[in-house]
Amino acid sequence: MVSLARSKFNSLEGKWNFTRIIEDKITNTRNNIEGTCVFIKLDSDIYQYDESGIIELNFKEYPFTRSYIYHFVNDGVDIIFNDGLSKGQIFNRLDFNVDNCSDSHICNLDKHFSEYQFISDFEFDIKHTVVGPVVNYISFTSFTKKS
């Protein structure tokens, strides 16, 4: 019998659309992002997550990309940076035995708090709150699996 955690992890494989709203509490600005992502199975316990999209900043559009590794470990998932200066470092550790899970960490002087809500095998949301001496924002992303 497949565990809830394994079933949830397996459901990630494939292509997804997402929308993201970033609310900057310091500047009182809101940025909208639309994009796509794909979870590519590297082996039974590892997916590579690659996202790309367009972000609106100051009335201009800019393309972006981001990559993570999702590693299934002991009914949980380690999300690991797969690009940039933090490549190889753990971003979040999640308990996949529940539909709502969270994690937090400190990066330099910034506190990061992440909440994941798994609505179904075809929909999930992520909320990241980041607070520090020069940053204060909330990022909310809603994912919908492509059919």
Backbone as a printed PyTorch tensor [residue, N CA C, xyz], in Angstrom:
tensor([[[  0.8270,  -1.1780,   0.0000],
         [  0.0000,   0.0000,   0.0000],
         [  0.8830,   1.2570,   0.0000]],

        [[  0.5500,   2.2160,  -0.8470],
         [  1.3170,   3.4500,  -0.9640],
         [  0.8860,   4.4260,   0.1230]],

        [[  1.8460,   5.0120,   0.8170],
         [  1.5340,   5.9620,   1.8890],
         [  0.9760,   7.2600,   1.2990]],

        [[  0.2840,   8.0240,   2.1370],
         [ -0.2300,   9.3250,   1.7280],
         [  0.9180,  10.2110,   1.2500]],

        [[  2.0160,  10.1920,   1.9760],
         [  3.1700,  11.0220,   1.6180],
         [  3.7050,  10.6390,   0.2420]],

        [[  3.8470,   9.3430,  -0.0180],
         [  4.3660,   8.8790,  -1.3130],
         [  3.3840,   9.2210,  -2.4330]],

        [[  2.1000,   9.0320,  -2.1880],
         [  1.0820,   9.3420,  -3.1900],
         [  1.1100,  10.8300,  -3.5460]],

        [[  1.2250,  11.6830,  -2.5350],
         [  1.2820,  13.1280,  -2.7580],
         [  2.5370,  13.4980,  -3.5530]],

        [[  3.6570,  12.9020,  -3.1810],
         [  4.9090,  13.1580,  -3.8910],
         [  4.7990,  12.7310,  -5.3540]],

        [[  4.2680,  11.5310,  -5.5890],
         [  4.1350,  11.0230,  -6.9640],
         [  3.2240,  11.9030,  -7.8140]],

        [[  2.2160,  12.5320,  -7.1900],
         [  1.2610,  13.3510,  -7.9410],
         [  1.8990,  14.6330,  -8.4840]],

        [[  3.0680,  15.0000,  -7.9870],
         [  3.7250,  16.2190,  -8.4570],
         [  4.2520,  16.0890,  -9.8850]],

        [[  4.5790,  14.8900, -10.2970],
         [  5.2030,  14.7050, -11.6110],
         [  4.3360,  15.2930, -12.7220]],

        [[  4.9630,  16.0360, -13.6240],
         [  4.2520,  16.5820, -14.7680],
         [  4.3640,  18.0870, -14.8660]],

        [[  3.5250,  18.6520, -15.7280],
         [  3.5510,  20.0850, -16.0300],
         [  2.4250,  20.8090, -15.2910]],

        [[  2.7390,  22.0160, -14.8170],
         [  1.8220,  22.8210, -14.0320],
         [  1.8380,  24.2690, -14.5250]],

        [[  0.7260,  24.9580, -14.3550],
         [  0.6540,  26.4130, -14.5070],
         [  0.6520,  27.0110, -13.1130]],

        [[  1.1790,  28.2330, -12.9870],
         [  1.0790,  28.8980, -11.6970],
         [  0.8770,  30.3970, -11.8660]],

        [[  0.2610,  30.9800, -10.8590],
         [  0.1760,  32.4270, -10.7140],
         [  0.7890,  32.7630,  -9.3630]],

        [[  1.5050,  33.8810,  -9.3130],
         [  2.1620,  34.2840,  -8.0660],
         [  1.9280,  35.7730,  -7.8560]],

        [[  1.6160,  36.1090,  -6.6450],
         [  1.4750,  37.5040,  -6.2490],
         [  2.5180,  37.7740,  -5.1760]],

        [[  3.3000,  38.8260,  -5.3620],
         [  4.2940,  39.2200,  -4.3660],
         [  3.8870,  40.5810,  -3.8260]],

        [[  3.5960,  40.6240,  -2.5340],
         [  3.2170,  41.8770,  -1.8740],
         [  4.3920,  42.3760,  -1.0460]],

        [[  4.9610,  43.4970,  -1.4510],
         [  6.0680,  44.1110,  -0.7320],
         [  5.4810,  45.0400,   0.3220]],

        [[  5.6910,  44.7040,   1.5860],
         [  5.1100,  45.4750,   2.6840],
         [  5.8610,  46.7860,   2.9440]],

        [[  7.0780,  46.8910,   2.4430],
         [  7.8560,  48.1180,   2.6450],
         [  7.4400,  49.1800,   1.6290]],

        [[  7.3600,  48.7920,   0.3640],
         [  7.0350,  49.7610,  -0.6910],
         [  5.5400,  49.8230,  -0.9910]],

        [[  4.7800,  48.9370,  -0.3520],
         [  3.3330,  48.8600,  -0.6050],
         [  3.0230,  48.5810,  -2.0710]],

        [[  3.8450,  47.7280,  -2.6910],
         [  3.6280,  47.3740,  -4.0890],
         [  3.2460,  45.9020,  -4.1940]],

        [[  2.6390,  45.5940,  -5.3270],
         [  2.1840,  44.2260,  -5.5790],
         [  2.6100,  43.8540,  -7.0010]],

        [[  3.2910,  42.7320,  -7.1410],
         [  3.7370,  42.2580,  -8.4430],
         [  3.0440,  40.9510,  -8.7760]],

        [[  2.6120,  40.8400, -10.0240],
         [  1.9300,  39.6370, -10.4960],
         [  2.8560,  38.8580, -11.4190]],

        [[  2.8250,  37.5480, -11.2530],
         [  3.6760,  36.6640, -12.0430],
         [  2.8130,  35.5390, -12.5810]],

        [[  3.0480,  35.1700, -13.8120],
         [  2.4280,  33.9840, -14.3900],
         [  3.5270,  33.1460, -14.9910]],

        [[  3.3710,  31.8290, -14.8650],
         [  4.4030,  30.9680, -15.4110],
         [  3.9810,  29.5250, -15.4810]],

        [[  4.9380,  28.7180, -15.8510],
         [  4.7490,  27.2770, -15.9160],
         [  5.9110,  26.6100, -15.1890]],

        [[  5.6660,  25.4030, -14.7530],
         [  6.7380,  24.6320, -14.1350],
         [  6.5430,  23.1680, -14.4920]],

        [[  7.6010,  22.4170, -14.3010],
         [  7.5500,  20.9920, -14.5690],
         [  8.3320,  20.2640, -13.4760]],

        [[  7.7590,  19.1630, -12.9990],
         [  8.4420,  18.2550, -12.0850],
         [  8.9140,  17.0730, -12.9300]],

        [[ 10.2230,  16.9470, -13.1040],
         [ 10.8140,  15.8990, -13.9280],
         [ 11.3750,  14.8170, -13.0080]],

        [[ 10.9110,  13.5730, -13.1990],
         [ 11.3730,  12.4670, -12.3570],
         [ 12.7990,  12.0880, -12.7460]],

        [[ 13.7190,  12.2100, -11.7790],
         [ 15.1050,  11.7960, -11.9950],
         [ 15.3180,  10.3720, -11.5130]],

        [[ 14.6440,  10.0040, -10.4280],
         [ 14.5270,   8.6060,  -9.9920],
         [ 13.3020,   8.5270,  -9.0840]],

        [[ 13.0500,   7.4000,  -8.4770],
         [ 11.7910,   7.2280,  -7.7370],
         [ 11.6520,   8.1840,  -6.5520]],

        [[ 12.7620,   8.7290,  -6.0510],
         [ 12.7160,   9.6120,  -4.8930],
         [ 13.1080,  11.0590,  -5.1970]],

        [[ 13.3660,  11.3730,  -6.4550],
         [ 13.8720,  12.7180,  -6.7800],
         [ 13.1780,  13.2850,  -8.0150]],

        [[ 12.6680,  14.5150,  -7.8510],
         [ 12.1550,  15.2960,  -8.9770],
         [ 12.9990,  16.5560,  -9.1140]],

        [[ 13.2340,  16.9530, -10.3380],
         [ 13.7870,  18.2720, -10.5940],
         [ 12.6240,  19.1850, -10.9450]],

        [[ 12.5250,  20.3030, -10.2410],
         [ 11.4750,  21.3000, -10.4600],
         [ 12.0990,  22.4690, -11.2030]],

        [[ 11.5480,  22.7950, -12.3630],
         [ 12.0150,  23.9440, -13.1330],
         [ 10.8270,  24.8470, -13.4300]],

        [[ 10.9680,  26.1310, -13.1060],
         [  9.8950,  27.0760, -13.3980],
         [ 10.4350,  28.2060, -14.2590]],

        [[  9.5190,  28.7660, -15.0490],
         [  9.8470,  29.9470, -15.8390],
         [  8.5800,  30.7680, -15.9820]],

        [[  8.7730,  32.0530, -16.1850],
         [  7.6150,  32.9120, -16.3280],
         [  8.0100,  34.3400, -16.5890]],

        [[  7.0310,  35.1990, -16.4270],
         [  7.1990,  36.6290, -16.6370],
         [  6.7740,  37.3460, -15.3620]],

        [[  7.6200,  38.2630, -14.8900],
         [  7.2840,  39.0870, -13.7350],
         [  7.1290,  40.5360, -14.2000]],

        [[  6.1120,  41.1980, -13.6890],
         [  5.8830,  42.6150, -13.9660],
         [  6.5210,  43.4440, -12.8540]],

        [[  7.4370,  44.3320, -13.2360],
         [  8.0590,  45.2480, -12.2860],
         [  8.0810,  46.6400, -12.9010]],

        [[  7.5260,  47.5990, -12.2140],
         [  7.5250,  48.9810, -12.6940],
         [  7.0320,  49.0990, -14.1300]],

        [[  5.9440,  48.4290, -14.4140],
         [  5.2810,  48.4680, -15.7140],
         [  6.0920,  47.8430, -16.8480]],

        [[  7.0940,  47.0450, -16.5040],
         [  7.8730,  46.3110, -17.5000],
         [  7.7960,  44.8270, -17.1700]],

        [[  7.9370,  43.9940, -18.1990],
         [  7.9060,  42.5460, -18.0140],
         [  9.3170,  41.9710, -18.1620]],

        [[  9.6540,  41.0440, -17.2540],
         [ 10.9660,  40.4230, -17.2610],
         [ 10.7990,  38.9040, -17.1530]],

        [[ 11.5370,  38.1520, -17.9720],
         [ 11.4830,  36.6920, -17.8470],
         [ 12.3180,  36.2390, -16.6390]],

        [[ 11.9590,  35.1000, -16.0620],
         [ 12.7350,  34.5390, -14.9570],
         [ 12.6890,  33.0170, -15.0240]],

        [[ 13.6270,  32.3950, -14.3500],
         [ 13.6510,  30.9350, -14.1850],
         [ 14.1030,  30.6300, -12.7650]],

        [[ 13.7490,  29.4450, -12.2930],
         [ 14.1780,  28.9660, -10.9740],
         [ 14.1610,  27.4450, -11.0020]],

        [[ 15.0580,  26.8110, -10.2640],
         [ 15.1230,  25.3530, -10.2430],
         [ 15.3710,  24.8510,  -8.8230]],

        [[ 14.6790,  23.7660,  -8.4730],
         [ 14.8370,  23.1060,  -7.1750],
         [ 14.8930,  21.5980,  -7.4000]],

        [[ 15.3980,  20.8960,  -6.4210],
         [ 15.3170,  19.4380,  -6.3560],
         [ 14.3570,  19.0950,  -5.2260]],

        [[ 13.3740,  18.2360,  -5.5120],
         [ 12.4530,  17.7220,  -4.4990],
         [ 12.8880,  16.2900,  -4.2090]],

        [[ 13.3880,  16.0470,  -2.9980],
         [ 13.9220,  14.7280,  -2.6180],
         [ 13.0320,  14.1060,  -1.5510]],

        [[ 12.4050,  12.9820,  -1.8910],
         [ 11.5240,  12.2730,  -0.9640],
         [ 12.3780,  11.4990,   0.0330]],

        [[ 12.2120,  11.7940,   1.3390],
         [ 12.9990,  11.1600,   2.3980],
         [ 12.0870,  10.9160,   3.5960]],

        [[ 11.9320,   9.6520,   4.0070],
         [ 11.1880,   9.3140,   5.2250],
         [  9.8090,   9.9720,   5.2970]],

        [[  9.0000,   9.8120,   4.2680],
         [  7.6550,  10.3840,   4.1870],
         [  7.6290,  11.9130,   4.2270]],

        [[  8.7610,  12.5030,   3.9120],
         [  8.8370,  13.9540,   3.8110],
         [  9.5940,  14.3330,   2.5500]],

        [[  9.7120,  15.6220,   2.3280],
         [ 10.3980,  16.1110,   1.1420],
         [ 11.3680,  17.2120,   1.5380]],

        [[ 12.6020,  17.0450,   1.1030],
         [ 13.5870,  18.1180,   1.2000],
         [ 13.5540,  18.8670,  -0.1190]],

        [[ 13.3560,  20.1750,  -0.0590],
         [ 13.4030,  21.0100,  -1.2470],
         [ 14.7540,  21.7140,  -1.2320]],

        [[ 15.5250,  21.4820,  -2.2870],
         [ 16.9160,  21.9200,  -2.3390],
         [ 17.0980,  22.8820,  -3.5090]],

        [[ 17.7780,  23.9960,  -3.2660],
         [ 18.0790,  24.9250,  -4.3540],
         [ 18.8850,  24.2040,  -5.4260]],

        [[ 18.5370,  24.4280,  -6.6900],
         [ 19.2420,  23.7840,  -7.7950],
         [ 19.8520,  24.8140,  -8.7480]],

        [[ 19.9220,  26.0570,  -8.3120],
         [ 20.5670,  27.0970,  -9.1080],
         [ 20.9800,  28.2400,  -8.1840]],

        [[ 21.6780,  29.2070,  -8.7240],
         [ 22.0670,  30.3830,  -7.9600],
         [ 23.1340,  30.1080,  -6.9140]],

        [[ 23.3640,  31.1000,  -6.0750],
         [ 24.4070,  31.0070,  -5.0540],
         [ 24.1000,  29.9710,  -3.9810]],

        [[ 22.8220,  29.6420,  -3.8080],
         [ 22.4190,  28.6860,  -2.7680],
         [ 22.3210,  27.2530,  -3.2790]],

        [[ 22.7530,  26.9870,  -4.5010],
         [ 22.6350,  25.6490,  -5.0920],
         [ 23.1970,  24.5930,  -4.1360]],

        [[ 22.3890,  23.5360,  -3.9160],
         [ 22.7880,  22.4500,  -3.0400],
         [ 22.3300,  22.6170,  -1.5950]],

        [[ 21.8640,  23.7960,  -1.2280],
         [ 21.4110,  24.0370,   0.1410],
         [ 19.9200,  23.7360,   0.2610]],

        [[ 19.5180,  23.2610,   1.4240],
         [ 18.1050,  22.9480,   1.6690],
         [ 17.3270,  24.2490,   1.8660]],

        [[ 16.2210,  24.3630,   1.1410],
         [ 15.3130,  25.5090,   1.2450],
         [ 14.2140,  25.2060,   2.2600]],

        [[ 13.5470,  24.0570,   2.1130],
         [ 12.4930,  23.6370,   3.0350],
         [ 12.5520,  22.1420,   3.2590]],

        [[ 12.1210,  21.7200,   4.4600],
         [ 11.8910,  20.3100,   4.7980],
         [ 10.4310,  20.1850,   5.1810]],

        [[  9.7110,  19.3090,   4.4690],
         [  8.2710,  19.2210,   4.6610],
         [  7.8310,  17.8190,   5.0410]],

        [[  6.8360,  17.7320,   5.9060],
         [  6.1800,  16.4800,   6.2550],
         [  5.0370,  16.2650,   5.2750]],

        [[  5.1500,  15.2850,   4.4010],
         [  4.1330,  15.0490,   3.3740],
         [  3.0010,  14.1460,   3.8620]],

        [[  2.9530,  13.8210,   5.1560],
         [  1.8530,  13.0220,   5.6990],
         [  0.6290,  13.8690,   6.0230]],

        [[  0.7350,  15.1720,   5.8320],
         [ -0.3800,  16.0850,   6.1040],
         [ -0.6230,  16.9500,   4.8710]],

        [[ -1.8430,  17.4660,   4.7400],
         [ -2.1650,  18.2930,   3.5790],
         [ -1.6690,  19.7310,   3.7210]],

        [[ -1.4440,  20.1670,   4.9480],
         [ -0.9070,  21.5040,   5.1990],
         [  0.3910,  21.3410,   5.9760]],

        [[  1.4920,  21.7640,   5.3730],
         [  2.7740,  21.6260,   6.0470],
         [  3.5450,  22.9370,   5.9320]],

        [[  4.5270,  23.0960,   6.8000],
         [  5.2710,  24.3510,   6.8190],
         [  6.7020,  24.1130,   7.2660]],

        [[  7.5160,  25.1200,   7.0310],
         [  8.9040,  25.0930,   7.4700],
         [  9.3830,  26.5340,   7.5620]],

        [[ 10.4390,  26.7420,   8.3150],
         [ 11.0260,  28.0720,   8.4100],
         [ 12.5390,  27.9480,   8.5020]],

        [[ 13.2080,  29.0220,   8.1220],
         [ 14.6590,  29.0600,   8.2490],
         [ 15.1150,  30.5190,   8.2290]],

        [[ 16.3510,  30.7290,   8.6010],
         [ 16.9480,  32.0580,   8.5610],
         [ 18.0290,  32.0530,   7.4910]],

        [[ 17.9850,  33.0630,   6.6320],
         [ 18.9830,  33.2330,   5.5810],
         [ 19.5920,  34.6140,   5.7900]],

        [[ 20.8670,  34.6360,   6.1630],
         [ 21.5240,  35.8800,   6.5690],
         [ 20.7010,  36.4860,   7.7040]],

        [[ 20.1410,  37.6660,   7.5310],
         [ 19.3570,  38.2950,   8.5940],
         [ 17.8600,  38.1990,   8.3430]],

        [[ 17.4750,  37.4760,   7.2960],
         [ 16.0660,  37.3760,   6.9140],
         [ 15.4380,  36.0890,   7.4360]],

        [[ 14.2230,  36.2090,   7.9860],
         [ 13.4690,  35.0530,   8.4560],
         [ 12.4920,  34.6470,   7.3610]],

        [[ 12.5270,  33.3920,   6.9850],
         [ 11.6510,  32.8390,   5.9430],
         [ 10.6850,  31.8490,   6.5910]],

        [[  9.4020,  32.0250,   6.3140],
         [  8.3860,  31.0840,   6.7800],
         [  7.5740,  30.6460,   5.5710]],

        [[  7.4890,  29.3330,   5.3470],
         [  6.8050,  28.7920,   4.1700],
         [  5.6680,  27.8880,   4.5920]],

        [[  4.5260,  28.0380,   3.9100],
         [  3.3390,  27.2150,   4.1530],
         [  2.8990,  26.5870,   2.8320]],

        [[  2.6520,  25.2960,   2.8610],
         [  2.2210,  24.5470,   1.6820],
         [  0.8500,  23.9470,   1.9690]],

        [[ -0.0680,  24.1210,   1.0410],
         [ -1.4030,  23.5350,   1.1790],
         [ -1.6830,  22.6940,  -0.0640]],

        [[ -1.8620,  21.3990,   0.1580],
         [ -2.1620,  20.4740,  -0.9340],
         [ -3.6670,  20.2610,  -0.9770]],

        [[ -4.2990,  20.8060,  -1.9950],
         [ -5.7480,  20.7940,  -2.1170],
         [ -6.2190,  19.5010,  -2.7620]],

        [[ -5.5030,  19.0600,  -3.7890],
         [ -5.8070,  17.8040,  -4.4880],
         [ -4.5520,  17.3930,  -5.2500]],

        [[ -4.6440,  16.2990,  -5.9900],
         [ -3.5130,  15.8780,  -6.8210],
         [ -3.2670,  16.8320,  -7.9810]],

        [[ -4.1700,  17.7980,  -8.1800],
         [ -4.0960,  18.6990,  -9.3270],
         [ -3.9820,  20.1700,  -8.9340]],

        [[ -3.8730,  20.4360,  -7.6290],
         [ -3.8560,  21.8200,  -7.1760],
         [ -3.1570,  21.9280,  -5.8180]],

        [[ -2.2340,  22.8990,  -5.7070],
         [ -1.6410,  23.2060,  -4.4070],
         [ -1.2020,  24.6700,  -4.3780]],

        [[ -1.0360,  25.1880,  -3.1610],
         [ -0.6580,  26.5840,  -2.9470],
         [  0.5660,  26.6420,  -2.0470]],

        [[  1.3760,  27.6860,  -2.2630],
         [  2.5360,  27.9420,  -1.4040],
         [  2.5370,  29.4190,  -1.0240]],

        [[  2.7380,  29.6690,   0.2600],
         [  2.8710,  31.0410,   0.7530],
         [  4.2190,  31.1720,   1.4550]],

        [[  5.0340,  32.1240,   0.9990],
         [  6.3230,  32.4160,   1.6320],
         [  6.2430,  33.8230,   2.2290]],

        [[  6.5870,  33.9200,   3.4920],
         [  6.6790,  35.2120,   4.1630],
         [  8.1450,  35.4310,   4.5260]],

        [[  8.6920,  36.5720,   4.1050],
         [ 10.1030,  36.8720,   4.3540],
         [ 10.1870,  38.2320,   5.0380]],

        [[ 10.8430,  38.2550,   6.2080],
         [ 10.9790,  39.4840,   6.9790],
         [ 12.4300,  39.6310,   7.4140]],

        [[ 12.9750,  40.8160,   7.1870],
         [ 14.3460,  41.1020,   7.5910],
         [ 14.5670,  42.5940,   7.6880]],

        [[ 15.8030,  42.9870,   7.9120],
         [ 16.1040,  44.4090,   8.0750],
         [ 15.7440,  45.2630,   6.8500]],

        [[ 15.8560,  44.7020,   5.6510],
         [ 15.5640,  45.4900,   4.4420],
         [ 14.5200,  44.8370,   3.5470]],

        [[ 13.9240,  43.7250,   3.9840],
         [ 12.8700,  43.0650,   3.2070],
         [ 11.6790,  42.7630,   4.1120]],

        [[ 10.5060,  42.7890,   3.4960],
         [  9.2820,  42.4070,   4.1910],
         [  8.2440,  42.1510,   3.1100]],

        [[  8.1110,  40.8770,   2.7190],
         [  7.1630,  40.5790,   1.6490],
         [  6.4970,  39.2330,   1.8560]],

        [[  5.3700,  39.0730,   1.1560],
         [  4.6400,  37.8130,   1.1160],
         [  4.5200,  37.4080,  -0.3400]],

        [[  4.8580,  36.1710,  -0.6230],
         [  4.7120,  35.6010,  -1.9590],
         [  3.6810,  34.4810,  -1.8750]],

        [[  2.6270,  34.5970,  -2.6840],
         [  1.5860,  33.5720,  -2.7050],
         [  1.5090,  32.9870,  -4.1050]],

        [[  1.7010,  31.6720,  -4.2010],
         [  1.6830,  30.9840,  -5.5070],
         [  0.6170,  29.9060,  -5.5030]],

        [[ -0.1850,  29.8980,  -6.5660],
         [ -1.2210,  28.8890,  -6.7470],
         [ -0.8820,  28.0690,  -7.9860]],

        [[ -0.8070,  26.7420,  -7.8230],
         [ -0.4290,  25.8260,  -8.8850],
         [ -1.6410,  25.0020,  -9.3320]],

        [[ -1.7700,  24.8240, -10.6390],
         [ -2.8050,  23.9770, -11.2190],
         [ -2.1570,  23.0680, -12.2570]],

        [[ -2.3860,  21.7700, -12.1170],
         [ -1.7600,  20.8070, -13.0200],
         [ -2.3830,  20.8860, -14.3940]],

        [[ -1.5130,  20.8470, -15.4230],
         [ -2.0020,  20.8360, -16.8050],
         [ -2.5720,  19.4650, -17.1190]],

        [[ -3.6300,  19.4340, -17.9100],
         [ -4.2320,  18.1350, -18.2480],
         [ -3.5920,  17.5350, -19.4760]]])
